[in-house]
Amino acid sequence: MSASLIPQQIIEDACEWAIMHGVAFRQADNTARHCPFSLAPMTMEREVYEHLRRVTPLITKLISNVSEDHDFLQYSLSDMAQADPFFGRLMALHQQAHGSADERLSPARQPLLLMRTDFMDDRQHGAKVIEFNGIAAGMAPFGQRATEFHAFMNNQWPDTYKNWLEDSSAIPAENRGLEQLAFGIATSARKVREHFDDSAKPTFLMVVQKNEDNVYDQHLLEIELQKQGVRTVRRTFEQLSCQLSTGDNQRLLLQDVGAVDVVYLRAGYQYSDYWAPELNEPVCCHTLSQTRLFIEQHYVAMNATISQQLATSKTMQMLLTMMPASEYARWGLTFEEAQLVKSVLADMKPITSESIEWFNTQANKKEWVLKNQGEGGGHCVFGNDISQKLSRLKPEEYDAWALMQRLYPHERDVPTIAVRDTQQTLVDDLVSEVGLFTAYYQGKPVTQLDGYAGYLIRSKPASENEGGIHSGKGILDSLVLID
């Protein structure tokens, strides 16, 4: 670390911009800490970016249609659900909603797929998908703010900005992630209102975690929705368990608020989101997960539906990767569209006694990563640690895990300044992850950009495995394009 790379005045100016524009995390004492960020953006070839822009809405179309193919979900994910207790719970909820006719609770929910597809641009294989995020797929507001921040740096401190730019001819990639995601949500909300012939202001319900620290990203989305004429409210699953009721024609009603048009889950991807110790339940998380199912029995735009969460699982990603492109026709993709999607899917292998034997004896261990079904950071095993982990897995746990081709993205040609807690660090091996946002309602694109909404860039030192801004060594970044 060097304290004198950039004058501290510029660093403080940048950090204050971040705090003023809501690019922050809430601390336990209710103060705000700025989000870690890069002082200059990453560079990508325009052709690569355009390819991702073209293919990502097709991935969302595919996932959207897979998520409504309920028999396929039940059939193809049953082994994984037995191996992973949390997904077992989701599958049981899905079975209640969409299973046998005598159990079915007829979900009236209207699927709103707000998705972030994360890519890395591999040095050898090109840009490939890391994962699909179909639940709690946040940080589009931070993505747009990062683009705005780098524009501020270019205007305010042009010499500093250009000094750390890889290529002086690079042009910023437009990023309206916050506005477009809000546009998609607001459009869906109005369609639900129209269905009920209701002229009142649409209402958006965000389901959040208790004592959440990542609130500013969420509030930025709410402020943008309010600008677009939507009322916003926030509740935890625990609060909702005794505040929801049913109105006429499967209308979802929230106590002291009234009818709800859109439900957006920023919680629900882990057991702890459904756990209420004071309920003292014989079956863990039963009450709060039934609250989620209750929401789905109403005519409301919903992200993520239980089906969407299943369809964006690592196992589904593996199954779609392994099947031939021609099979995507089942979900409405032409062969050409299917091949485009296949072009960005990285190799994946199921965990079986045969694949473990192959991995231990023949594989180049540096070329693979072992993943479970978890969301967020901390769910991946790398290199030599994989054999050790595999040896500890019981056969009944195999289906919860998958091997995936490890991606080695381009390291930045020029060192970068990372700013964390108002301190600057020189990073000379920065690599980036590119997340593209999309929004589809009832299977159709619902943004002004044909389903595409914007992007999020998170960068990290190549030597670090955990790249989350929130949970790892990641920093917020933006994108400039070169021809």
C-alpha positions in Angstrom: 0.0 0.0 0.0 1.2 3.5 -0.7 -0.4 6.6 0.8 0.9 8.9 -1.9 -0.3 7.4 -5.2 -3.2 9.8 -5.4 -3.6 12.9 -3.2 -5.9 12.1 -0.2 -8.1 15.1 -1.1 -9.2 13.3 -4.3 -9.8 10.1 -2.4 -12.0 11.9 0.1 -13.8 13.7 -2.7 -14.6 10.3 -4.3 -15.7 8.7 -1.0 -18.0 11.6 -0.2 -19.5 11.4 -3.7 -20.2 7.7 -3.0 -21.9 8.3 0.3 -23.9 11.3 -1.0 -25.2 9.1 -3.9 -26.1 6.1 -1.6 -23.3 3.8 -2.7 -22.9 2.5 0.8 -23.5 -0.2 3.4 -25.2 0.4 6.7 -23.1 -0.2 9.8 -24.4 -1.8 13.0 -24.5 1.7 14.7 -26.6 3.1 11.8 -23.8 5.0 10.2 -22.9 4.4 6.6 -19.7 3.1 5.1 -18.9 3.7 1.4 -18.9 0.7 -0.9 -15.3 -0.2 -2.0 -14.7 1.0 -5.5 -12.2 1.3 -8.3 -11.0 4.8 -9.4 -11.1 3.9 -13.1 -13.2 1.4 -15.1 -12.4 -1.9 -16.7 -12.0 -2.3 -20.5 -13.8 -4.7 -22.7 -13.9 -5.2 -26.5 -17.1 -3.8 -27.9 -17.7 -7.1 -29.8 -17.6 -9.1 -26.6 -20.0 -6.8 -24.8 -22.4 -6.7 -27.8 -22.4 -10.5 -27.8 -23.3 -10.6 -24.1 -26.0 -7.9 -24.7 -27.5 -10.1 -27.4 -27.3 -13.5 -25.6 -28.4 -12.5 -22.0 -32.1 -11.7 -22.8 -32.2 -15.1 -24.6 -30.9 -16.8 -21.4 -33.7 -15.0 -19.5 -36.3 -16.1 -22.1 -35.0 -19.7 -21.7 -35.0 -19.6 -17.9 -38.4 -17.9 -17.8 -39.9 -20.7 -19.9 -38.1 -23.5 -18.0 -39.4 -22.0 -14.8 -43.0 -22.5 -16.0 -42.4 -26.1 -17.1 -43.3 -27.5 -13.7 -43.2 -31.2 -14.6 -39.7 -30.7 -15.9 -38.6 -28.9 -12.8 -40.0 -31.7 -10.5 -38.5 -34.5 -12.6 -35.1 -33.0 -13.3 -34.3 -31.6 -9.9 -35.7 -34.3 -7.6 -32.3 -35.9 -6.9 -30.7 -32.5 -6.1 -33.6 -31.7 -3.8 -33.0 -34.9 -1.8 -29.3 -34.0 -1.5 -29.8 -30.4 -0.4 -32.1 -29.8 2.5 -32.9 -26.2 1.6 -33.8 -27.0 -2.0 -35.7 -30.0 -0.6 -37.9 -27.4 1.2 -38.3 -25.4 -2.1 -39.3 -28.5 -4.0 -41.9 -29.4 -1.4 -43.3 -25.9 -1.7 -43.2 -26.2 -5.5 -45.0 -29.6 -5.2 -47.7 -28.0 -3.1 -48.2 -25.2 -5.7 -47.8 -27.2 -8.9 -47.7 -30.9 -8.1 -50.5 -33.5 -8.1 -54.0 -32.1 -8.7 -55.4 -33.1 -5.3 -52.6 -31.1 -3.5 -52.4 -28.2 -5.9 -52.9 -24.7 -4.4 -53.4 -23.0 -7.9 -50.8 -20.3 -7.9 -52.2 -17.2 -9.5 -48.9 -15.3 -9.3 -47.7 -13.6 -12.5 -43.9 -14.4 -13.0 -41.7 -11.3 -13.1 -38.2 -12.6 -13.8 -35.6 -10.0 -12.6 -32.4 -11.7 -13.3 -28.6 -11.0 -13.2 -26.5 -13.3 -15.3 -22.8 -13.2 -14.2 -20.0 -13.7 -16.7 -16.2 -13.7 -16.7 -14.3 -13.1 -19.9 -11.9 -16.0 -19.9 -8.5 -15.5 -21.6 -8.8 -18.7 -23.6 -12.5 -19.5 -23.9 -14.0 -16.0 -24.1 -16.9 -14.8 -22.0 -18.7 -17.5 -20.1 -21.6 -17.7 -17.5 -20.6 -18.1 -13.9 -24.1 -18.3 -12.5 -27.7 -17.3 -13.0 -29.2 -15.1 -10.2 -32.9 -15.3 -10.1 -33.6 -14.4 -6.5 -32.3 -11.4 -4.6 -30.5 -10.4 -7.8 -29.6 -6.9 -6.6 -27.1 -4.2 -7.1 -28.4 -2.8 -10.4 -28.6 0.6 -8.6 -24.9 0.3 -7.6 -24.0 -0.7 -11.1 -25.5 2.4 -12.6 -24.0 4.6 -9.8 -20.5 3.1 -10.6 -20.8 4.3 -14.2 -22.0 7.7 -13.0 -19.1 7.8 -10.4 -16.5 7.2 -13.1 -18.1 10.0 -15.2 -17.8 12.3 -12.2 -14.1 11.3 -11.8 -13.5 12.0 -15.5 -15.1 15.5 -15.2 -13.8 16.4 -11.8 -10.3 14.9 -11.8 -9.6 14.2 -15.5 -5.8 13.7 -15.1 -6.2 11.2 -12.3 -8.9 9.3 -14.2 -7.0 9.1 -17.5 -3.8 8.2 -15.7 -5.4 4.9 -14.5 -7.4 4.2 -17.7 -6.1 1.2 -19.7 -6.9 2.8 -23.1 -7.4 6.5 -23.7 -9.7 5.8 -26.7 -12.2 3.7 -24.6 -15.8 4.9 -24.4 -18.1 4.3 -21.3 -20.8 1.7 -21.9 -24.2 3.1 -21.2 -25.7 1.8 -17.9 -29.3 2.5 -16.9 -29.6 -0.5 -14.7 -31.4 1.3 -11.9 -33.8 3.1 -14.2 -34.6 0.1 -16.4 -35.1 -2.3 -13.6 -37.5 0.2 -12.0 -39.2 0.7 -15.4 -39.7 -3.1 -15.7 -41.2 -3.3 -12.2 -43.4 -0.3 -12.6 -44.7 -1.6 -15.9 -45.6 -4.9 -14.3 -47.2 -3.2 -11.4 -49.4 -1.2 -13.7 -50.4 -4.3 -15.6 -51.6 -5.9 -12.4 -53.6 -2.8 -11.5 -55.2 -2.8 -15.0 -56.2 -6.5 -14.5 -58.2 -5.4 -11.4 -59.4 -2.2 -13.1 -57.9 -0.3 -10.3 -56.9 3.3 -10.9 -55.0 3.9 -7.6 -51.2 4.2 -7.4 -49.5 0.8 -7.8 -47.9 -0.7 -4.7 -44.5 -2.6 -4.6 -43.6 -4.8 -1.7 -39.9 -5.6 -1.1 -39.3 -8.6 1.2 -36.1 -8.0 3.1 -33.9 -9.6 5.7 -34.0 -8.4 9.3 -31.2 -6.0 10.2 -30.0 -5.9 6.5 -26.9 -3.9 6.0 -27.2 -3.7 2.2 -30.1 -1.3 2.4 -28.9 1.6 0.3 -28.9 -0.3 -3.0 -32.5 -1.3 -2.1 -33.5 2.2 -1.2 -32.1 3.6 -4.5 -34.4 1.2 -6.3 -37.4 2.3 -4.2 -36.7 6.0 -4.8 -36.6 5.4 -8.5 -39.9 3.5 -8.3 -41.4 6.3 -6.4 -40.3 8.7 -9.2 -42.0 6.4 -11.7 -45.3 6.6 -9.7 -45.1 3.5 -7.5 -45.6 3.3 -3.8 -43.0 1.2 -2.0 -43.1 -0.8 1.3 -40.6 -3.1 3.0 -41.4 -6.1 5.2 -39.6 -9.2 6.5 -41.2 -12.7 6.0 -41.8 -12.7 9.8 -43.8 -9.5 9.5 -45.7 -10.8 6.5 -46.7 -14.0 8.2 -49.4 -12.1 10.1 -50.0 -9.1 7.8 -51.3 -10.6 4.5 -54.8 -11.5 3.5 -56.8 -12.3 0.4 -59.2 -9.8 -1.3 -61.6 -10.3 -4.1 -60.4 -12.3 -7.2 -57.2 -13.4 -5.5 -56.0 -9.9 -4.8 -53.1 -9.8 -2.3 -53.7 -7.4 0.6 -51.2 -6.0 3.1 -52.4 -4.8 6.5 -52.5 -1.0 6.8 -51.4 -0.6 3.1 -54.0 -2.2 0.9 -53.6 -4.1 -2.4 -50.1 -5.2 -3.5 -49.2 -5.3 -7.2 -45.5 -6.5 -7.2 -43.6 -8.6 -4.7 -39.8 -8.6 -5.0 -37.8 -10.9 -2.8 -34.5 -9.6 -1.5 -34.6 -12.5 1.0 -35.5 -16.2 0.7 -32.4 -17.7 -0.7 -31.2 -19.3 2.5 -32.8 -21.1 5.5 -32.1 -18.2 7.9 -34.5 -16.0 6.0 -37.3 -18.3 7.0 -36.2 -19.0 10.5 -38.1 -17.4 13.4 -36.8 -18.9 16.7 -39.8 -17.7 18.7 -42.2 -19.9 16.6 -40.5 -23.0 18.0 -41.5 -25.1 15.0 -41.2 -28.9 14.8 -40.3 -28.5 11.1 -37.7 -25.8 10.5 -39.0 -22.7 8.7 -42.4 -24.1 7.9 -44.5 -21.0 8.8 -42.4 -18.4 6.9 -41.9 -20.5 3.8 -45.7 -21.1 3.8 -46.0 -17.3 3.8 -44.1 -17.3 0.5 -46.4 -19.9 -0.9 -49.4 -17.9 0.3 -48.2 -14.9 -1.8 -47.9 -17.1 -4.9 -51.6 -18.0 -4.6 -52.5 -14.4 -5.5 -52.7 -12.4 -8.7 -49.5 -10.4 -8.1 -46.3 -9.8 -10.2 -43.7 -11.9 -8.3 -39.9 -12.2 -8.3 -38.6 -14.7 -7.5 -41.3 -17.3 -7.8 -40.4 -20.7 -6.3 -40.1 -22.0 -9.8 -37.7 -19.2 -10.9 -35.5 -20.0 -7.9 -35.4 -23.7 -8.9 -34.8 -22.8 -12.6 -31.8 -20.6 -11.7 -30.1 -23.3 -9.5 -26.6 -24.5 -10.2 -28.0 -28.0 -11.0 -30.4 -26.5 -13.7 -27.4 -24.6 -15.1 -25.5 -27.8 -15.4 -28.5 -29.7 -17.0 -29.0 -26.9 -19.6 -25.2 -26.9 -20.2 -25.1 -30.6 -20.8 -28.1 -31.0 -23.1 -27.9 -30.4 -26.9 -29.0 -27.0 -28.2 -31.8 -28.7 -30.2 -33.6 -29.5 -26.9 -34.1 -25.8 -26.1 -36.8 -25.7 -28.7 -39.1 -27.1 -26.0 -38.8 -23.7 -24.3 -39.4 -21.6 -27.4 -35.8 -20.9 -28.6 -34.9 -21.3 -32.2 -31.8 -23.4 -32.9 -29.8 -20.3 -33.7 -30.9 -18.7 -30.3 -30.0 -21.9 -28.5 -26.6 -22.0 -30.1 -26.0 -18.4 -28.9 -26.9 -19.4 -25.4 -24.7 -22.5 -25.6 -21.8 -20.3 -26.7 -21.5 -18.7 -23.2 -22.1 -21.8 -21.0 -19.0 -23.2 -19.4 -18.5 -26.9 -19.0 -20.1 -28.5 -16.0 -20.1 -32.1 -14.7 -22.3 -33.8 -12.1 -20.6 -35.4 -9.0 -20.7 -39.2 -9.3 -18.3 -41.9 -8.2 -17.0 -42.0 -11.8 -16.5 -38.2 -12.0 -14.7 -38.2 -8.7 -12.4 -41.0 -9.9 -11.8 -39.0 -13.1 -11.1 -35.8 -11.2 -8.6 -37.4 -8.8 -6.7 -39.3 -11.5 -6.9 -37.4 -14.8 -8.2 -33.8 -14.4 -6.1 -30.7 -14.3 -7.3 -29.6 -10.9 -6.6 -25.9 -11.6 -9.1 -26.0 -14.4 -12.1 -26.8 -12.2 -14.2 -25.3 -9.4 -16.6 -27.3 -7.1 -19.9 -25.6 -6.4 -22.9 -26.3 -4.2 -26.3 -24.7 -4.6 -25.6 -21.7 -2.3 -26.1 -18.1 -3.3 -23.6 -15.4 -2.6 -19.9 -15.8 -1.6 -18.3 -18.7 0.2 -19.8 -21.7 -1.7 -16.9 -22.6 -4.0 -14.0 -25.0 -3.6 -10.8 -24.6 -5.7 -7.8 -26.5 -6.8 -6.4 -29.2 -4.6 -9.0 -28.6 -1.9 -11.6 -30.1 -4.3 -10.3 -33.7 -3.9 -10.3 -33.3 -0.1 -13.9 -32.0 -0.2 -15.1 -34.7 -2.5 -13.6 -37.4 -0.3 -15.7 -36.1 2.6 -19.0 -36.0 0.7 -21.4 -38.9 1.3 -22.9 -40.4 -1.9 -26.3 -39.0 -0.9 -24.9 -35.5 -0.9 -23.4 -35.8 -4.4 -26.4 -34.3 -6.3 -26.1 -31.0 -4.3 -22.7 -30.4 -5.9 -21.2 -29.9 -9.4 -17.9 -29.4 -11.0 -17.6 -26.4 -13.3 -14.8 -25.2 -15.6 -12.8 -22.6 -13.8 -12.6 -19.2 -15.6 -9.4 -17.2 -15.7 -10.4 -13.7 -16.9 -8.0 -11.2 -18.4 -6.0 -9.3 -15.8 -6.0 -5.5 -16.3 -3.1 -4.2 -18.3 -2.7 -1.1 -16.1 -2.6 -1.3 -12.2 -5.7 0.0 -10.5 -6.4 2.0 -7.3 -8.9 0.3 -5.1 -10.5 2.5 -2.4 -11.9 0.8 0.7 -12.7 2.7 4.0 -11.2 5.9 2.4 -7.8 4.1 2.1 -6.2 3.6 -1.4 -4.5 0.4 -2.4 -2.6 -0.3 -5.6 -3.8 -3.6 -7.3 -1.8 -4.9 -10.2 -3.7 -8.1 -11.0 -7.4 -6.9 -11.1 -9.9 -9.2 -12.8 -13.6 -8.4 -13.3 -17.0 -10.2 -13.2 -19.7 -8.7 -15.5 -23.3 -9.1 -14.4 -26.0 -8.3 -16.9 -29.6 -7.5 -15.7 -32.7 -8.4 -17.5 -36.5 -8.1 -16.8 -39.2 -10.3 -18.2 -42.9 -10.3 -17.2 -45.2 -13.2 -18.1 -42.4 -14.5 -20.3 -42.0 -11.2 -22.3 -39.3 -8.5 -22.2 -40.4 -5.6 -20.0 -37.6 -2.9 -20.3 -37.1 -0.2 -23.0 -34.1 -2.2 -24.2 -35.8 -5.5 -25.3 -35.4 -7.1 -21.9 -31.9 -5.9 -21.1 -31.7 -3.5 -18.2 -28.0 -2.7 -17.4 -24.9 -4.1 -15.8 -22.9 -4.5 -12.6 -19.1 -4.8 -12.7 -17.3 -6.3 -9.7 -13.6 -6.5 -9.7 -11.1 -8.3 -7.4 -7.4 -9.2 -7.3 -6.8 -12.4 -9.3 -5.3 -14.0 -6.2 -8.6 -13.7 -4.3 -11.3 -16.4 -4.7 -14.2 -14.4 -3.2 -15.2 -11.5 -5.3 -18.4 -10.2 -3.7 -18.5 -6.5 -2.9 -20.6 -7.3 0.1 -19.0 -10.6 1.3 -15.6 -10.8 -0.4 -12.6 -8.7 -1.6 -14.6 -7.2 -4.5 -14.8 -3.6 -5.5 -17.5 -1.8 -7.5 -16.4 -1.0 -11.0 -17.8 0.1 -14.4 -17.2 -0.7 -18.0 -15.6 1.1 -21.0 -15.5 -0.3 -24.5 -12.8 -0.4 -27.2 -13.2 -1.3 -30.8 
